[in-house]
Amino acid sequence: MNAIVLLSFFFAVCGLFSSIHSRNFTSRPAVVNIGAIFSFETTIGRVAKIAIEEAVKDVNANSSILRGSKLVVSMHSSNCSGFTGMVEALRFMETDAVAIIGPQSSVVAHIISQVVNELRVPLLSFAATDPTLDSLQFPFFVRTTRSDLYQMAAIAEIVDYYGWKQVIAIFIDDDNGRNGILALSDKLAERRSKISYKVGIPPDSGVTRGDIMDILVKVALMEPRVVVLHVNPKLGFSIFSVAKYLGMMSNGYVWIATDWLSSYLDSSSPLPSETMNIMQGVLALRQYTPDSDRKRSFSSRWSNLTGGSLGLNSYGLYAYDSVWLVAHAIDAFFEQGGVISFSNDSRLRSEGGDLHLDAMSIFDDGLLLLKNVLRSDLVGLTGPLKFDSDRSLILPAYDVINVIGTGYRQIGYWSNYSGLSTVPPETFYMRPPNRSSANQQLYSVIWPGETVLKPRGWVFPNNGKQLRIGVPIRVSFKEFVTKVQGTDMFKGFCIDVFTAAVSLLPYAVPYQFIPFGNGKENPSYTELVNLITTGVQPLNLIFCP
């Protein structure tokens, strides 16, 4: 009797395990739909389209992932429009898409993130770099590239490395531009530097050459000579062209471009000589991706795919990795018993009209898929695909490049772990972090004007307010200070000390000596102070020899 009971229990357990196994296996559908939203007509978009298509092919050809299911991607163009992006995101919800890759625009990402939050569909963006796209406000937004917070930290460290204290920022006046420059301002402040002047340019295409010239003429009249350019390629090249015309690509100027320039150079080189000539000496950043056999193999394959007509940039690599990240997360989702099912949202009901809001549905297990995305721990073409506690990819790093001749040369690296260096960042990951100034290094730069001498970074402004210094005309102790006969100049020990100190400052201090006294008797300092306090003699400083 006991034997019969044991046998019955054994078969029941076997049946239970068989049922569980069957559930995991049968819950894998034949097709898993994902979407992709980006702007097909842009440089990043053209590269991303090919990269995503190739990644989907590779996933479906790999029998160790999505076993029995086929990954299908539907691509829609947002045309860099937030409204269009929102409409396309809603269209995906009619096809039971479990994840969306994109968009490339931070402006579009802000809008689509509101949609995916409601419908619980993970949104993995390979190019939206706005630092304010954070996980608290947009929990279903996952950045699979680097935040501009790190890029601006790299620029701040470059500015500090060369000893500059003030910069001018030119940016596109949209979410990405404004928030990126705000991050730069914070990072510069940490190093006791600042943005002394910033100007936003409208994001539409109505900006004329005359508008750009008006902006750059104002910049040329200012003290700082370090300009940070956070724009798009079309506007960036227009600015360089006008700057070249105005003589602002010559000795003394420093131009630092964010990674829009490196992405364009990687995808569109070689550029015409007249285009390269307008940006000689420019520094730029590029998202760092470590060298590997997989990356070299894919780069070779890319050349065959495009025939050399379109280069591979870092955003293409992140787009490719985003597909694999989603695929692994979906595979883990199925292993955990997740089921792709959608429910109607009672809040979305059409009361007549053609909106068909009732076709929109919520991904029931969307939160589980999101958790699997954030738990990812694999190695892609861009390096480790793993998120930290802030939901940012670990080990952010950038290449620092110098535009020269018909292309560019790499002068070093920046990483959040080790700062500036001339060796790849992974060299330092096994060592304790060391951010001392002695360890910060970059190779020599060929600056605008074809000089290797580091620009001072500032000039005496043509319209700057001068420091007015009251100098008493004494009849005694003339060796300390005295007026040179027949001129408005002064000489003496005090004057020498002052001018020597001013010359050591890393910023401009325009000044003017204001004589006080008749030269026949020592002037009264009390009288001079009274004149200052009453505003009769506006002075900022008094020499007291």
Steps between C-alpha positions, in 0.01 A plus 500: 500500500781739593673421170185598310482832688866577432459421132193723481692786669797449264283524188319801640832684558622403153176628357541829691853557372383404152221756529738774617749419225218495247377839621844657461536354155150557370496857633763589242308634201610443142559873455607771745435854377715799589495850355764754405452876473766737369557745216595307188636802313768602752857373515436314826169368368649359179765317699254380767260354241764269356638411844157404638415291193830311530452446873154348443647266238775393740256440786274286284798303369616419853332183630603564860270800542123539457481125441203439271405868469584740220580864574322740264570873499276769350675830428325836485658840438439780748643767267646661814146599601366436847141485373585255220700288744203483737264394221741230381542371856125466533489309171736241646247430772261369237757234402570369853859628504673406827783755472598803295856589393566869459451784455825680422363842589476596866208731418306207352610275788338733755165468324511127421607422856164629618328252267706194597458580868124465458520189284785335697722436202880539547652773281872446429663806349840465333545875441286717734768654721306768692603464868149580625351182352525338842343183636281671760295696251525246218530152656456315169771703324835320483803679358720255310758766422685762708334793670627847415569537869822304440584678177475835674713368787765411241488850347528658846809290573656601167436867580654453844795301358602794282442755775212691343242659727225628272327356195232608256227246421305492172217247492170406340221638714308176560482247785825332404694822444380688807536210740839403362635852551346512849696183581815663359447804721475278808812301409700815432391648834641194674838602359462872571437586138185633337304571186535875464264525203259256339276536201224267384414465133145405393474130411318563170667540162419870470836616640684700233867572449429856607354378830811293567723793411320725750556239771869449424572874477376533858713203602808654337460815710511304824789404722494115487644327194380147592178409318299182568274402210202276590294495181417274204726445196316732262507792742850414622657520155319828433648643821850383408462656155401839639768479771761436230374803306521719812853385584385304805676178396841661550762522775362547850164333446396162642201309359365193679223306325283238668468159338276618213819579309677168554186305404475692176870459423485126567201455269575749222878505457675597292344843499574759229820695560307828527294351785807374686676836457238687702554294817873444524619472860158422650481262797212254513375209708390157382337229708766244580445138407782258587672310222400134465491218246119530475519871435768459232302220336182710494691801362631283215150370437369855505739601222366217286139597576539867411777481243685770692227757428396532865737468794415336832476736797462427870123552492473221244684270738267594787196443275629151414562419867153628596339226292711232668424646841126478429535147362680373811245671724213337309670161524536539879138622511380174342723293730327661799160399363417840355218508249450761230149623561329837488200646677278788403545817700166611641620859484542482121153482354387652175177693527443518127745645250789333323765485774432134591656541842349169604754330272774612738588244765727452800779239495403290801852377581678812380653563843653152502659556159630839615662340805673246277632779277647677803651176634690442176860396534654419163771628268407667173678684222521807727640309798322396822122534488423536867312771689599662828267608780415818306399290199794630298735275307811435706847633417416812292794620290580722199771537238652848473581583137665791320385593149805553281577469130254279313381319811575487870744355750428361843672688781371296791206366697271606780326261735289556806734267684844643422450838332725603210762255377697398193431128549165319466275529807482125566869518592398668827195295596703246696681772695377731777356821353748786486375839378802706610606774258838331452326200343291704253660488156423575135722500194593833340233684303525693174279797581317737262758703313722190466685560824605255769517773765211472743262796454469728799122467475415867541578849370435848625141565394427792271187580694609388845469709815837620619634484854561863606796534732569822686872587507617788725751739345747531785797728543679251728587127467485526121685170468172325599278679252531810286347636184711503186535861394303596190294175494210330677725213603637409843811318611657380822518196727125487573416523131743219414355269767145570385563441127696181578211367707245585229704320235482177703121497514328242273243758391499858375501796739482824300596794718564873491719709731325815624740767635408689818685808630667809361859371514609784726403342830405155621124452448259429784385138506206600718383741233542231232293248698228760553487567126456125434223456756307798362536365144688807377804288410387142411799282588536128570844502659750744652877475499639591842877525476 
